[in-house]
Amino acid sequence: MPTSCECGMTIEQPATRLTPCHECGTLRCRSCAIEMDTITYCRWCAISLAPAPSA
């Protein structure tokens, strides 16, 4: 199990309390974990799922 997030922050232990990203399945630190509609995503997957701004 990884001890640090891709952003460089330490993943708090025990990591079993953290929910993995719904899209990619990786564990992220609290700063990179984003909850949308009760589903947890990493910030990178959340950005890709966000609606495009209307022109």
Order of alpha helices (4+ residues) and beta strands (2+ residues): beta-beta-alpha
